[in-house]
């Protein structure tokens, strides 16, 4: 007579939680990244960028002033994405703690 099979112990799905956390951070910081990219490009080519108007910025014979202006103004979106990202992080953390606690209770029994 064979002994009963041992139950397979599954691991907690940490990778899913890490992926969601990275997505939350990327979305929340995207406007900051656009402003940094705008500043780096403008400074590297001696261009002027501000929120007031589009300034000409010729790089390799093409005017990128409108693009740099758009990248710079997109920084204002961080007024929405940073608080939303903080709220999403808190919700993510609550779900993680709740899931982990129920996982441990199930594994202990």
N, C-alpha and C positions, 0 to 999 in steps of 0.2 A: 504494500500500500504506500502511495506517494504522499509526502507531507503537503499541506495546502501551500499554494504559491504565496510568496511574500508580496505585500502591496508595493506598488511602484511609487516611490516618493518623488513627486514633481517639485521642481524648484520654483521659487517665487519669480514672477516675470519682471525682473528689474529692467531689462532692456526696453520694454514698452514704456515704462515710466521715464527712462532717460531720453528716449526719442521725443516724447511729448514735452519734456522740460526743454530740450534744445529748440523745438519748434516755438514754444512760448517765448523763449529768450530772443530768437531770431526775429520774430514778428515784432516784439516790443522794441527792439533796438534798431530795426531797419531804417527809420528816419534819421537816427544818429549816424548810421553808416553812410547815408546819402549826403549828409552835411560834411562829414569827414572826407568823403571822396571828392566832393565839390571843392572843398578847401585845398586839398592836396593837388588837384589838377590845376586850379586857378593859381596857386602859389608857384607851382613848378613852371608855369608859362607866363608869369607876370601879369595875370589878368585881375581885374577888379570885379568882385561879386558882392551884391547886397540885395535886400528884399525890396528896395524901392523901384528899381527898373532893370531892364536887361542892358548889359554892357557888352560891347564887342570883344570877343576873345578869339583871335585867329590862331589856330594850331594846325601846322602843316598845310596852310592855305585854305582852311575851312573854318567858318565862324561857328564856335560852340557856345556862344554867349547865352542863347535861349536854353540850351541843355543845362548849363551850369546854374542859370537862374532857377530852373525847375528843380534841380537837385537841392539847391540851397533852400528854396521855399518849402520843399517837402519836409524839412526839419520841423516845421510847425505841427506836423502830424504827431510828433512825439507827445504833444499835449493830450492826445487820446491814447496812443499806443502804450506809453509808459504806465499810466494808471490801470489800463485794461490788462497789461501784462502782469502787473502786481496782483490784481484781482485773480487772474487766471492762475498765477503761481500759488496763491493761498488756497484756491479751490483744488488745484492739483495736489498740493500737500495734504489737504484734508482727505481726499480720496485715497492717496497713497497710505496714510496712517490707518485709515479705516480698513482698507483692503489687507494691509499687512497684519493688523490685529486679528481680523477674521481668519486669515491664512494660518496664523500661529495657533489659534484655538482649534481649527480643524486638524492641524498636524499633530497637536498634543493629544487629541482624542483617538 
